[in-house]
Amino acid sequence: MASSKISTAVIAVAGWGTRWLPITKSIEKCMLPVGTRPVVDWVVADCVQAGITRIIFIIAEEHTQIKQYYSHHAPLEEYLTSKGKAKYLDAVRQPQYAGVHFEFLVQPKESYGTAIPVAIAAAAMQEGESFVFLNGDDLIYRSDGSSEVADFCREWEESGAEAALMTKLLPKEEATKYGVVITNEQNEFLKIHEKPPLEALADVSHPSINLGKYIISPALLRMTLEYVAKPTINHDGEYYITDIFGLAADEGHHIKVHYITGEHLDAGTPKHWLATNQRVMGE
């Protein structure tokens, strides 16, 4: 059984942001603003509110902006103080992250797929440690300020499952565009049906889609390392963490499915980013 306590989150931010070109030539996609904060900071804040004290970012070799954002900036603090703008100091100092340890691991350019950042994080994990895996360009928004990650971890801990994944419910017509999560009667993960035709969902009353947010146990981490060490079997040459979840389910591992209660907001495309800002700034 997996550990009953999670203190580490791994956040993948190494992508090129091709759907945002040309602006992502100079701005890291995870640093695009949602309100006055980068989108990734909404993810970090959710993790910290859940009691997570260690954040590991999987970054590209050339990424510097995210490092600067989570670092001390003495010249800016001195400027704000000297100009009588001390009211902005907390925004710069980020006292809400006191006691949180930030780490940055580089993903090689020649490595592709959602399983790669999970495998890269393996070297930073303690023996027997489970962790939350998230992406840096989307968030689960709750207008009351509560934490989706906290509920995710709590449900997993209470279930006694080996691992877990986040999903959201969608109408059948929309679900066909995504990876639909298939479960058993105990609401445990069985498999993911990628972009199924509508007729394939005839017996599914409430389809839910995979959000790419997981709790990874030591057992699944070992399976991931074995998987990425071999030539990929996928037609596009990428390594997918969903392959690991499918294999784990086939081997009898119990995997909890968490249905989000917040709103899934995305900054992966300009259109979705605009809608996300309108939702958050409209509060």
PyRosetta script that sets phi, psi and omega in degrees:
from pyrosetta import init, pose_from_sequence

init()
pose = pose_from_sequence("MASSKISTAVIAVAGWGTRWLPITKSIEKCMLPVGTRPVVDWVVADCVQAGITRIIFIIAEEHTQIKQYYSHHAPLEEYLTSKGKAKYLDAVRQPQYAGVHFEFLVQPKESYGTAIPVAIAAAAMQEGESFVFLNGDDLIYRSDGSSEVADFCREWEESGAEAALMTKLLPKEEATKYGVVITNEQNEFLKIHEKPPLEALADVSHPSINLGKYIISPALLRMTLEYVAKPTINHDGEYYITDIFGLAADEGHHIKVHYITGEHLDAGTPKHWLATNQRVMGE")
pose.set_psi(1, 147.7)
pose.set_omega(1, -177.5)
pose.set_phi(2, -72.0)
pose.set_psi(2, 164.2)
pose.set_omega(2, 178.1)
pose.set_phi(3, -60.3)
pose.set_psi(3, 150.9)
pose.set_omega(3, -177.5)
pose.set_phi(4, -94.1)
pose.set_psi(4, 7.9)
pose.set_omega(4, -178.7)
pose.set_phi(5, -140.5)
pose.set_psi(5, 130.4)
pose.set_omega(5, 177.7)
pose.set_phi(6, -115.7)
pose.set_psi(6, 126.2)
pose.set_omega(6, 178.0)
pose.set_phi(7, -123.8)
pose.set_psi(7, -2.9)
pose.set_omega(7, -175.8)
pose.set_phi(8, -122.6)
pose.set_psi(8, 137.7)
pose.set_omega(8, 171.8)
pose.set_phi(9, -122.7)
pose.set_psi(9, 137.9)
pose.set_omega(9, 174.2)
pose.set_phi(10, -110.3)
pose.set_psi(10, 125.5)
pose.set_omega(10, -177.5)
pose.set_phi(11, -119.8)
pose.set_psi(11, 118.9)
pose.set_omega(11, -177.9)
pose.set_phi(12, -86.1)
pose.set_psi(12, 122.4)
pose.set_omega(12, -178.6)
pose.set_phi(13, -137.3)
pose.set_psi(13, 20.7)
pose.set_omega(13, -171.4)
pose.set_phi(14, -86.1)
pose.set_psi(14, -4.0)
pose.set_omega(14, -175.6)
pose.set_phi(15, -64.3)
pose.set_psi(15, 156.8)
pose.set_omega(15, 179.7)
pose.set_phi(16, -75.9)
pose.set_psi(16, -20.3)
pose.set_omega(16, -176.8)
pose.set_phi(17, 68.0)
pose.set_psi(17, 44.7)
pose.set_omega(17, -173.7)
pose.set_phi(18, -62.1)
pose.set_psi(18, -30.0)
pose.set_omega(18, -179.5)
pose.set_phi(19, -73.0)
pose.set_psi(19, -6.2)
pose.set_omega(19, 179.4)
pose.set_phi(20, -108.0)
pose.set_psi(20, 0.0)
pose.set_omega(20, -178.8)
pose.set_phi(21, -60.0)
pose.set_psi(21, 142.2)
pose.set_omega(21, 12.8)
pose.set_phi(22, -92.9)
pose.set_psi(22, -2.9)
pose.set_omega(22, -172.6)
pose.set_phi(23, -63.5)
pose.set_psi(23, -29.1)
pose.set_omega(23, -179.1)
pose.set_phi(24, -79.3)
pose.set_psi(24, 5.4)
pose.set_omega(24, 167.1)
pose.set_phi(25, -66.5)
pose.set_psi(25, -29.8)
pose.set_omega(25, -175.2)
pose.set_phi(26, -124.4)
pose.set_psi(26, -14.4)
pose.set_omega(26, 179.2)
pose.set_phi(27, -120.2)
pose.set_psi(27, 124.2)
pose.set_omega(27, 177.2)
pose.set_phi(28, -64.0)
pose.set_psi(28, 135.0)
pose.set_omega(28, -173.3)
pose.set_phi(29, -56.0)
pose.set_psi(29, -38.8)
pose.set_omega(29, -178.3)
pose.set_phi(30, -69.1)
pose.set_psi(30, -12.3)
pose.set_omega(30, -179.6)
pose.set_phi(31, -96.3)
pose.set_psi(31, 2.3)
pose.set_omega(31, 175.3)
pose.set_phi(32, -62.6)
pose.set_psi(32, 140.4)
pose.set_omega(32, -171.5)
pose.set_phi(33, -78.5)
pose.set_psi(33, 137.7)
pose.set_omega(33, 164.2)
pose.set_phi(34, -119.6)
pose.set_psi(34, 105.9)
pose.set_omega(34, -166.6)
pose.set_phi(35, 69.8)
pose.set_psi(35, -133.1)
pose.set_omega(35, -180.0)
pose.set_phi(36, -101.8)
pose.set_psi(36, 12.7)
pose.set_omega(36, -179.6)
pose.set_phi(37, -123.2)
pose.set_psi(37, 151.6)
pose.set_omega(37, 174.4)
pose.set_phi(38, -66.3)
pose.set_psi(38, 150.8)
pose.set_omega(38, -176.6)
pose.set_phi(39, -56.6)
pose.set_psi(39, -37.3)
pose.set_omega(39, -178.2)
pose.set_phi(40, -64.5)
pose.set_psi(40, -26.1)
pose.set_omega(40, -178.4)
pose.set_phi(41, -69.5)
pose.set_psi(41, -26.4)
pose.set_omega(41, 174.2)
pose.set_phi(42, -65.8)
pose.set_psi(42, -37.3)
pose.set_omega(42, 177.3)
pose.set_phi(43, -67.5)
pose.set_psi(43, -45.0)
pose.set_omega(43, 178.9)
pose.set_phi(44, -60.3)
pose.set_psi(44, -45.7)
pose.set_omega(44, -178.2)
pose.set_phi(45, -61.1)
pose.set_psi(45, -39.4)
pose.set_omega(45, 177.7)
pose.set_phi(46, -62.2)
pose.set_psi(46, -42.6)
pose.set_omega(46, 179.1)
pose.set_phi(47, -63.6)
pose.set_psi(47, -46.6)
pose.set_omega(47, -177.5)
pose.set_phi(48, -63.9)
pose.set_psi(48, -38.7)
pose.set_omega(48, 177.6)
pose.set_phi(49, -64.1)
pose.set_psi(49, -27.0)
pose.set_omega(49, 178.1)
pose.set_phi(50, -80.7)
pose.set_psi(50, 0.1)
pose.set_omega(50, 178.3)
pose.set_phi(51, 94.8)
pose.set_psi(51, 8.6)
pose.set_omega(51, 179.1)
pose.set_phi(52, -77.7)
pose.set_psi(52, 133.3)
pose.set_omega(52, -174.9)
pose.set_phi(53, -116.9)
pose.set_psi(53, -0.8)
pose.set_omega(53, -179.9)
pose.set_phi(54, -135.2)
pose.set_psi(54, 120.7)
pose.set_omega(54, 179.9)
pose.set_phi(55, -116.1)
pose.set_psi(55, 122.4)
pose.set_omega(55, 177.5)
pose.set_phi(56, -111.6)
pose.set_psi(56, 116.9)
pose.set_omega(56, 176.9)
pose.set_phi(57, -94.3)
pose.set_psi(57, 132.5)
pose.set_omega(57, 172.7)
pose.set_phi(58, -98.2)
pose.set_psi(58, 108.9)
pose.set_omega(58, -169.6)
pose.set_phi(59, -115.3)
pose.set_psi(59, 165.9)
pose.set_omega(59, 171.4)
pose.set_phi(60, -82.4)
pose.set_psi(60, 160.3)
pose.set_omega(60, -175.9)
pose.set_phi(61, -57.2)
pose.set_psi(61, -36.0)
pose.set_omega(61, -174.3)
pose.set_phi(62, -89.6)
pose.set_psi(62, 0.9)
pose.set_omega(62, -176.4)
pose.set_phi(63, -74.1)
pose.set_psi(63, 125.2)
pose.set_omega(63, 177.2)
pose.set_phi(64, -128.9)
pose.set_psi(64, -24.6)
pose.set_omega(64, -173.9)
pose.set_phi(65, -65.2)
pose.set_psi(65, -42.8)
pose.set_omega(65, -179.4)
pose.set_phi(66, -66.8)
pose.set_psi(66, -34.8)
pose.set_omega(66, 175.9)
pose.set_phi(67, -62.9)
pose.set_psi(67, -43.1)
pose.set_omega(67, -179.3)
pose.set_phi(68, -65.1)
pose.set_psi(68, -39.4)
pose.set_omega(68, -177.2)
pose.set_phi(69, -61.5)
pose.set_psi(69, -37.2)
pose.set_omega(69, -178.3)
pose.set_phi(70, -100.3)
pose.set_psi(70, 27.3)
pose.set_omega(70, 176.9)
pose.set_phi(71, -119.6)
pose.set_psi(71, 162.0)
pose.set_omega(71, 175.6)
pose.set_phi(72, -69.0)
pose.set_psi(72, 136.7)
pose.set_omega(72, -177.1)
pose.set_phi(73, -126.0)
pose.set_psi(73, 79.4)
pose.set_omega(73, -174.9)
pose.set_phi(74, -59.7)
pose.set_psi(74, -45.4)
pose.set_omega(74, -179.0)
pose.set_phi(75, -59.9)
pose.set_psi(75, -39.2)
pose.set_omega(75, 179.1)
pose.set_phi(76, -67.8)
pose.set_psi(76, -40.3)
pose.set_omega(76, 178.3)
pose.set_phi(77, -64.3)
pose.set_psi(77, -40.0)
pose.set_omega(77, 177.9)
pose.set_phi(78, -64.8)
pose.set_psi(78, -40.1)
pose.set_omega(78, 178.7)
pose.set_phi(79, -62.9)
pose.set_psi(79, -47.5)
pose.set_omega(79, -178.6)
pose.set_phi(80, -61.5)
pose.set_psi(80, -40.2)
pose.set_omega(80, 179.9)
pose.set_phi(81, -66.8)
pose.set_psi(81, -44.3)
pose.set_omega(81, -177.1)
pose.set_phi(82, -69.1)
pose.set_psi(82, -26.9)
pose.set_omega(82, -178.1)
pose.set_phi(83, -96.0)
pose.set_psi(83, 9.9)
pose.set_omega(83, 178.2)
pose.set_phi(84, 69.7)
pose.set_psi(84, 29.8)
pose.set_omega(84, -179.1)
pose.set_phi(85, -114.2)
pose.set_psi(85, 40.4)
pose.set_omega(85, -176.4)
pose.set_phi(86, -62.4)
pose.set_psi(86, -19.6)
pose.set_omega(86, -179.5)
pose.set_phi(87, -64.4)
pose.set_psi(87, -16.6)
pose.set_omega(87, 179.5)
pose.set_phi(88, -93.1)
pose.set_psi(88, -3.8)
pose.set_omega(88, -173.3)
pose.set_phi(89, -62.6)
pose.set_psi(89, -40.1)
pose.set_omega(89, -179.3)
pose.set_phi(90, -63.5)
pose.set_psi(90, -34.8)
pose.set_omega(90, 178.3)
pose.set_phi(91, -63.7)
pose.set_psi(91, -31.9)
pose.set_omega(91, -179.5)
pose.set_phi(92, -84.9)
pose.set_psi(92, -41.6)
pose.set_omega(92, -176.1)
pose.set_phi(93, -77.6)
pose.set_psi(93, -24.5)
pose.set_omega(93, 178.6)
pose.set_phi(94, 53.8)
pose.set_psi(94, 59.5)
pose.set_omega(94, -178.8)
pose.set_phi(95, -61.8)
pose.set_psi(95, -19.5)
pose.set_omega(95, 178.8)
pose.set_phi(96, -65.8)
pose.set_psi(96, -15.2)
pose.set_omega(96, -179.9)
pose.set_phi(97, -105.9)
pose.set_psi(97, 15.5)
pose.set_omega(97, 175.2)
pose.set_phi(98, -61.1)
pose.set_psi(98, 129.3)
pose.set_omega(98, -178.8)
pose.set_phi(99, 89.8)
pose.set_psi(99, -3.9)
pose.set_omega(99, 177.4)
pose.set_phi(100, -95.1)
pose.set_psi(100, 131.7)
pose.set_omega(100, -178.9)
pose.set_phi(101, -101.4)
pose.set_psi(101, 123.8)
pose.set_omega(101, 179.5)
pose.set_phi(102, -104.4)
pose.set_psi(102, 133.7)
pose.set_omega(102, 177.7)
pose.set_phi(103, -129.2)
pose.set_psi(103, 154.9)
pose.set_omega(103, -177.5)
pose.set_phi(104, -132.8)
pose.set_psi(104, 119.6)
pose.set_omega(104, 178.0)
pose.set_phi(105, -117.2)
pose.set_psi(105, 139.0)
pose.set_omega(105, -174.1)
pose.set_phi(106, -92.2)
pose.set_psi(106, 132.5)
pose.set_omega(106, 173.1)
pose.set_phi(107, -94.8)
pose.set_psi(107, 121.6)
pose.set_omega(107, 179.8)
pose.set_phi(108, -59.7)
pose.set_psi(108, 146.5)
pose.set_omega(108, -177.1)
pose.set_phi(109, -62.2)
pose.set_psi(109, -29.0)
pose.set_omega(109, -175.3)
pose.set_phi(110, -85.0)
pose.set_psi(110, 2.4)
pose.set_omega(110, -178.3)
pose.set_phi(111, -104.9)
pose.set_psi(111, 128.7)
pose.set_omega(111, -175.0)
pose.set_phi(112, -132.6)
pose.set_psi(112, 146.5)
pose.set_omega(112, 174.8)
pose.set_phi(113, 115.6)
pose.set_psi(113, 156.1)
pose.set_omega(113, -174.4)
pose.set_phi(114, -69.9)
pose.set_psi(114, -16.5)
pose.set_omega(114, 177.4)
pose.set_phi(115, -79.8)
pose.set_psi(115, -19.8)
pose.set_omega(115, -174.6)
pose.set_phi(116, -65.0)
pose.set_psi(116, -50.5)
pose.set_omega(116, 179.2)
pose.set_phi(117, -62.6)
pose.set_psi(117, -30.8)
pose.set_omega(117, 175.6)
pose.set_phi(118, -63.5)
pose.set_psi(118, -45.4)
pose.set_omega(118, 180.0)
pose.set_phi(119, -64.8)
pose.set_psi(119, -38.8)
pose.set_omega(119, 179.5)
pose.set_phi(120, -62.4)
pose.set_psi(120, -35.9)
pose.set_omega(120, -178.4)
pose.set_phi(121, -70.8)
pose.set_psi(121, -15.6)
pose.set_omega(121, -174.2)
pose.set_phi(122, -56.7)
pose.set_psi(122, -40.8)
pose.set_omega(122, -176.9)
pose.set_phi(123, -64.4)
pose.set_psi(123, -20.4)
pose.set_omega(123, -177.5)
pose.set_phi(124, -94.5)
pose.set_psi(124, -1.8)
pose.set_omega(124, -175.7)
pose.set_phi(125, -89.4)
pose.set_psi(125, 145.8)
pose.set_omega(125, 173.6)
pose.set_phi(126, -77.5)
pose.set_psi(126, 158.2)
pose.set_omega(126, 178.1)
pose.set_phi(127, -57.9)
pose.set_psi(127, 125.9)
pose.set_omega(127, 177.5)
pose.set_phi(128, 79.4)
pose.set_psi(128, 8.9)
pose.set_omega(128, -174.7)
pose.set_phi(129, -86.8)
pose.set_psi(129, 133.8)
pose.set_omega(129, 169.6)
pose.set_phi(130, -100.8)
pose.set_psi(130, 155.3)
pose.set_omega(130, -177.8)
pose.set_phi(131, -146.9)
pose.set_psi(131, 160.2)
pose.set_omega(131, 174.9)
pose.set_phi(132, -89.5)
pose.set_psi(132, 135.3)
pose.set_omega(132, 176.7)
pose.set_phi(133, -116.2)
pose.set_psi(133, 126.9)
pose.set_omega(133, -175.8)
pose.set_phi(134, -136.8)
pose.set_psi(134, 169.9)
pose.set_omega(134, 175.1)
pose.set_phi(135, -110.0)
pose.set_psi(135, 155.6)
pose.set_omega(135, -173.8)
pose.set_phi(136, -96.6)
pose.set_psi(136, 8.5)
pose.set_omega(136, -178.1)
pose.set_phi(137, -121.5)
pose.set_psi(137, 13.4)
pose.set_omega(137, 172.6)
pose.set_phi(138, -147.8)
pose.set_psi(138, 163.6)
pose.set_omega(138, -174.8)
pose.set_phi(139, -148.6)
pose.set_psi(139, 161.0)
pose.set_omega(139, 172.2)
pose.set_phi(140, -106.2)
pose.set_psi(140, 114.3)
pose.set_omega(140, -172.4)
pose.set_phi(141, -100.7)
pose.set_psi(141, 130.9)
pose.set_omega(141, 173.5)
pose.set_phi(142, -124.9)
pose.set_psi(142, 121.2)
pose.set_omega(142, -175.4)
pose.set_phi(143, -66.5)
pose.set_psi(143, -18.7)
pose.set_omega(143, 178.8)
pose.set_phi(144, -87.6)
pose.set_psi(144, 0.3)
pose.set_omega(144, 176.5)
pose.set_phi(145, 82.3)
pose.set_psi(145, 3.3)
pose.set_omega(145, 179.5)
pose.set_phi(146, -78.2)
pose.set_psi(146, 169.4)
pose.set_omega(146, -170.3)
pose.set_phi(147, -106.2)
pose.set_psi(147, 121.8)
pose.set_omega(147, 174.4)
pose.set_phi(148, -69.7)
pose.set_psi(148, -38.5)
pose.set_omega(148, 179.7)
pose.set_phi(149, -61.8)
pose.set_psi(149, -36.7)
pose.set_omega(149, 178.1)
pose.set_phi(150, -61.1)
pose.set_psi(150, -45.2)
pose.set_omega(150, 179.3)
pose.set_phi(151, -67.7)
pose.set_psi(151, -36.7)
pose.set_omega(151, 177.8)
pose.set_phi(152, -58.9)
pose.set_psi(152, -50.2)
pose.set_omega(152, -179.4)
pose.set_phi(153, -65.9)
pose.set_psi(153, -41.0)
pose.set_omega(153, -178.8)
pose.set_phi(154, -63.2)
pose.set_psi(154, -45.8)
pose.set_omega(154, -179.9)
pose.set_phi(155, -61.4)
pose.set_psi(155, -41.8)
pose.set_omega(155, 178.8)
pose.set_phi(156, -63.2)
pose.set_psi(156, -45.9)
pose.set_omega(156, -179.7)
pose.set_phi(157, -60.7)
pose.set_psi(157, -44.1)
pose.set_omega(157, -178.0)
pose.set_phi(158, -69.1)
pose.set_psi(158, -28.9)
pose.set_omega(158, -177.2)
pose.set_phi(159, -75.5)
pose.set_psi(159, -26.3)
pose.set_omega(159, -174.5)
pose.set_phi(160, 73.5)
pose.set_psi(160, 13.3)
pose.set_omega(160, -178.6)
pose.set_phi(161, -72.7)
pose.set_psi(161, 161.7)
pose.set_omega(161, 179.0)
pose.set_phi(162, -71.0)
pose.set_psi(162, -41.7)
pose.set_omega(162, -176.2)
pose.set_phi(163, -148.9)
pose.set_psi(163, -176.9)
pose.set_omega(163, -179.2)
pose.set_phi(164, -157.7)
pose.set_psi(164, 161.5)
pose.set_omega(164, 173.4)
pose.set_phi(165, -144.6)
pose.set_psi(165, 151.4)
pose.set_omega(165, 178.6)
pose.set_phi(166, -90.3)
pose.set_psi(166, 142.3)
pose.set_omega(166, 175.6)
pose.set_phi(167, -139.8)
pose.set_psi(167, 166.2)
pose.set_omega(167, 170.4)
pose.set_phi(168, -137.2)
pose.set_psi(168, 147.2)
pose.set_omega(168, 180.0)
pose.set_phi(169, -77.4)
pose.set_psi(169, 141.7)
pose.set_omega(169, 177.2)
pose.set_phi(170, -140.2)
pose.set_psi(170, 154.4)
pose.set_omega(170, 169.8)
pose.set_phi(171, -59.8)
pose.set_psi(171, 151.7)
pose.set_omega(171, -175.3)
pose.set_phi(172, -57.0)
pose.set_psi(172, -39.3)
pose.set_omega(172, -177.2)
pose.set_phi(173, -63.4)
pose.set_psi(173, -34.9)
pose.set_omega(173, 178.7)
pose.set_phi(174, -80.7)
pose.set_psi(174, -34.1)
pose.set_omega(174, -176.3)
pose.set_phi(175, -63.1)
pose.set_psi(175, -24.6)
pose.set_omega(175, -178.7)
pose.set_phi(176, -65.3)
pose.set_psi(176, -12.5)
pose.set_omega(176, -179.5)
pose.set_phi(177, -87.9)
pose.set_psi(177, -4.9)
pose.set_omega(177, -170.9)
pose.set_phi(178, -130.3)
pose.set_psi(178, -174.9)
pose.set_omega(178, 173.4)
pose.set_phi(179, -86.1)
pose.set_psi(179, 112.7)
pose.set_omega(179, -177.2)
pose.set_phi(180, -87.8)
pose.set_psi(180, 130.6)
pose.set_omega(180, -177.8)
pose.set_phi(181, -87.4)
pose.set_psi(181, 124.8)
pose.set_omega(181, 178.1)
pose.set_phi(182, -101.7)
pose.set_psi(182, 130.5)
pose.set_omega(182, -177.5)
pose.set_phi(183, -124.4)
pose.set_psi(183, 167.3)
pose.set_omega(183, 172.4)
pose.set_phi(184, -93.0)
pose.set_psi(184, -172.9)
pose.set_omega(184, -176.7)
pose.set_phi(185, -68.5)
pose.set_psi(185, -19.9)
pose.set_omega(185, 178.1)
pose.set_phi(186, -91.1)
pose.set_psi(186, 12.7)
pose.set_omega(186, 179.9)
pose.set_phi(187, 61.5)
pose.set_psi(187, 37.3)
pose.set_omega(187, 175.0)
pose.set_phi(188, -106.4)
pose.set_psi(188, 145.8)
pose.set_omega(188, -176.9)
pose.set_phi(189, -64.4)
pose.set_psi(189, 135.3)
pose.set_omega(189, 173.6)
pose.set_phi(190, -113.5)
pose.set_psi(190, -49.2)
pose.set_omega(190, -178.3)
pose.set_phi(191, -168.3)
pose.set_psi(191, 172.0)
pose.set_omega(191, 174.6)
pose.set_phi(192, -117.5)
pose.set_psi(192, 128.7)
pose.set_omega(192, 177.2)
pose.set_phi(193, -102.3)
pose.set_psi(193, 105.9)
pose.set_omega(193, -175.2)
pose.set_phi(194, -74.0)
pose.set_psi(194, 122.2)
pose.set_omega(194, 175.8)
pose.set_phi(195, 43.1)
pose.set_psi(195, 60.8)
pose.set_omega(195, -177.1)
pose.set_phi(196, -71.4)
pose.set_psi(196, 150.5)
pose.set_omega(196, 172.7)
pose.set_phi(197, -67.1)
pose.set_psi(197, 156.3)
pose.set_omega(197, -175.3)
pose.set_phi(198, -57.3)
pose.set_psi(198, -38.1)
pose.set_omega(198, -178.3)
pose.set_phi(199, -65.3)
pose.set_psi(199, -23.3)
pose.set_omega(199, 179.0)
pose.set_phi(200, -72.5)
pose.set_psi(200, -14.1)
pose.set_omega(200, -179.4)
pose.set_phi(201, -102.5)
pose.set_psi(201, 14.5)
pose.set_omega(201, -175.9)
pose.set_phi(202, -58.7)
pose.set_psi(202, -35.8)
pose.set_omega(202, -178.0)
pose.set_phi(203, -96.2)
pose.set_psi(203, 6.8)
pose.set_omega(203, 179.9)
pose.set_phi(204, -100.7)
pose.set_psi(204, 111.8)
pose.set_omega(204, -175.2)
pose.set_phi(205, -72.3)
pose.set_psi(205, -40.9)
pose.set_omega(205, -178.2)
pose.set_phi(206, -135.0)
pose.set_psi(206, 86.6)
pose.set_omega(206, -178.6)
pose.set_phi(207, -65.5)
pose.set_psi(207, 141.6)
pose.set_omega(207, 175.7)
pose.set_phi(208, -124.3)
pose.set_psi(208, 148.5)
pose.set_omega(208, -177.1)
pose.set_phi(209, -111.9)
pose.set_psi(209, 152.6)
pose.set_omega(209, 178.3)
pose.set_phi(210, -74.4)
pose.set_psi(210, 132.8)
pose.set_omega(210, -179.2)
pose.set_phi(211, -101.3)
pose.set_psi(211, 0.3)
pose.set_omega(211, 179.2)
pose.set_phi(212, 72.9)
pose.set_psi(212, 27.3)
pose.set_omega(212, -179.9)
pose.set_phi(213, -125.1)
pose.set_psi(213, 124.5)
pose.set_omega(213, -167.7)
pose.set_phi(214, -136.5)
pose.set_psi(214, 160.3)
pose.set_omega(214, 161.8)
pose.set_phi(215, -109.1)
pose.set_psi(215, 120.6)
pose.set_omega(215, -175.5)
pose.set_phi(216, -105.0)
pose.set_psi(216, 121.9)
pose.set_omega(216, 178.5)
pose.set_phi(217, -92.2)
pose.set_psi(217, 167.4)
pose.set_omega(217, 176.6)
pose.set_phi(218, -56.1)
pose.set_psi(218, -37.2)
pose.set_omega(218, -180.0)
pose.set_phi(219, -63.8)
pose.set_psi(219, -44.7)
pose.set_omega(219, 179.3)
pose.set_phi(220, -70.4)
pose.set_psi(220, -30.6)
pose.set_omega(220, 177.6)
pose.set_phi(221, -66.6)
pose.set_psi(221, -42.0)
pose.set_omega(221, 177.1)
pose.set_phi(222, -62.1)
pose.set_psi(222, -41.2)
pose.set_omega(222, 178.4)
pose.set_phi(223, -63.8)
pose.set_psi(223, -36.5)
pose.set_omega(223, 179.3)
pose.set_phi(224, -65.7)
pose.set_psi(224, -43.9)
pose.set_omega(224, 179.9)
pose.set_phi(225, -63.0)
pose.set_psi(225, -39.7)
pose.set_omega(225, 177.5)
pose.set_phi(226, -65.8)
pose.set_psi(226, -38.2)
pose.set_omega(226, -178.0)
pose.set_phi(227, -66.3)
pose.set_psi(227, -47.2)
pose.set_omega(227, -176.4)
pose.set_phi(228, -76.8)
pose.set_psi(228, -12.0)
pose.set_omega(228, 178.1)
pose.set_phi(229, -80.3)
pose.set_psi(229, -9.7)
pose.set_omega(229, -178.8)
pose.set_phi(230, -107.4)
pose.set_psi(230, 160.5)
pose.set_omega(230, 174.0)
pose.set_phi(231, -59.9)
pose.set_psi(231, 135.8)
pose.set_omega(231, -177.1)
pose.set_phi(232, -65.6)
pose.set_psi(232, 144.4)
pose.set_omega(232, 178.3)
pose.set_phi(233, -96.0)
pose.set_psi(233, -2.4)
pose.set_omega(233, -177.3)
pose.set_phi(234, -84.3)
pose.set_psi(234, 147.0)
pose.set_omega(234, -174.2)
pose.set_phi(235, -64.2)
pose.set_psi(235, -25.5)
pose.set_omega(235, -177.5)
pose.set_phi(236, -96.7)
pose.set_psi(236, 3.3)
pose.set_omega(236, 176.8)
pose.set_phi(237, 76.9)
pose.set_psi(237, 11.8)
pose.set_omega(237, -179.3)
pose.set_phi(238, -103.6)
pose.set_psi(238, 155.9)
pose.set_omega(238, 179.0)
pose.set_phi(239, -104.3)
pose.set_psi(239, 123.3)
pose.set_omega(239, -174.5)
pose.set_phi(240, -111.5)
pose.set_psi(240, 133.3)
pose.set_omega(240, 178.2)
pose.set_phi(241, -67.2)
pose.set_psi(241, -24.4)
pose.set_omega(241, 177.0)
pose.set_phi(242, -63.5)
pose.set_psi(242, -28.5)
pose.set_omega(242, 175.0)
pose.set_phi(243, -61.6)
pose.set_psi(243, -38.9)
pose.set_omega(243, -179.5)
pose.set_phi(244, -67.1)
pose.set_psi(244, -43.0)
pose.set_omega(244, 179.2)
pose.set_phi(245, -63.4)
pose.set_psi(245, -40.0)
pose.set_omega(245, 176.9)
pose.set_phi(246, -63.4)
pose.set_psi(246, -42.9)
pose.set_omega(246, 178.9)
pose.set_phi(247, -65.1)
pose.set_psi(247, -42.3)
pose.set_omega(247, 179.7)
pose.set_phi(248, -62.1)
pose.set_psi(248, -41.9)
pose.set_omega(248, 177.9)
pose.set_phi(249, -64.5)
pose.set_psi(249, -41.2)
pose.set_omega(249, 178.8)
pose.set_phi(250, -62.2)
pose.set_psi(250, -30.8)
pose.set_omega(250, -179.7)
pose.set_phi(251, -85.9)
pose.set_psi(251, 1.9)
pose.set_omega(251, 174.8)
pose.set_phi(252, 96.2)
pose.set_psi(252, 6.6)
pose.set_omega(252, 176.8)
pose.set_phi(253, -71.7)
pose.set_psi(253, 137.4)
pose.set_omega(253, 177.8)
pose.set_phi(254, -84.5)
pose.set_psi(254, 126.4)
pose.set_omega(254, -176.6)
pose.set_phi(255, -126.5)
pose.set_psi(255, 119.0)
pose.set_omega(255, -177.7)
pose.set_phi(256, -76.5)
pose.set_psi(256, 139.6)
pose.set_omega(256, 174.4)
pose.set_phi(257, -107.0)
pose.set_psi(257, 122.5)
pose.set_omega(257, 179.7)
pose.set_phi(258, -105.8)
pose.set_psi(258, 122.1)
pose.set_omega(258, 176.6)
pose.set_phi(259, -93.3)
pose.set_psi(259, 120.3)
pose.set_omega(259, -175.7)
pose.set_phi(260, -66.9)
pose.set_psi(260, 149.4)
pose.set_omega(260, 173.4)
pose.set_phi(261, -107.0)
pose.set_psi(261, -15.6)
pose.set_omega(261, 174.4)
pose.set_phi(262, -83.6)
pose.set_psi(262, -173.7)
pose.set_omega(262, 179.2)
pose.set_phi(263, -99.3)
pose.set_psi(263, 130.3)
pose.set_omega(263, 176.8)
pose.set_phi(264, -82.9)
pose.set_psi(264, 115.2)
pose.set_omega(264, -179.1)
pose.set_phi(265, -116.4)
pose.set_psi(265, 139.0)
pose.set_omega(265, -170.0)
pose.set_phi(266, -123.6)
pose.set_psi(266, 142.6)
pose.set_omega(266, 173.7)
pose.set_phi(267, -120.4)
pose.set_psi(267, 19.5)
pose.set_omega(267, -175.4)
pose.set_phi(268, -72.2)
pose.set_psi(268, -21.5)
pose.set_omega(268, 176.6)
pose.set_phi(269, -132.5)
pose.set_psi(269, 156.5)
pose.set_omega(269, 179.1)
pose.set_phi(270, -55.8)
pose.set_psi(270, -39.8)
pose.set_omega(270, -179.5)
pose.set_phi(271, -64.2)
pose.set_psi(271, -46.9)
pose.set_omega(271, 179.9)
pose.set_phi(272, -68.9)
pose.set_psi(272, -36.7)
pose.set_omega(272, 177.7)
pose.set_phi(273, -60.3)
pose.set_psi(273, -42.7)
pose.set_omega(273, 179.8)
pose.set_phi(274, -62.8)
pose.set_psi(274, -44.7)
pose.set_omega(274, 179.2)
pose.set_phi(275, -63.5)
pose.set_psi(275, -37.9)
pose.set_omega(275, 178.5)
pose.set_phi(276, -63.2)
pose.set_psi(276, -45.6)
pose.set_omega(276, 178.2)
pose.set_phi(277, -65.2)
pose.set_psi(277, -38.8)
pose.set_omega(277, 178.4)
pose.set_phi(278, -63.6)
pose.set_psi(278, -37.6)
pose.set_omega(278, -179.9)
pose.set_phi(279, -69.6)
pose.set_psi(279, -47.4)
pose.set_omega(279, -176.2)
pose.set_phi(280, -70.6)
pose.set_psi(280, -44.2)
pose.set_omega(280, -176.5)
pose.set_phi(281, -76.6)
pose.set_psi(281, -15.2)
pose.set_omega(281, -179.0)
pose.set_phi(282, -81.8)
pose.set_psi(282, -7.2)
pose.set_omega(282, -179.3)
pose.set_phi(283, -67.5)
pose.dump_pdb("model.pdb")
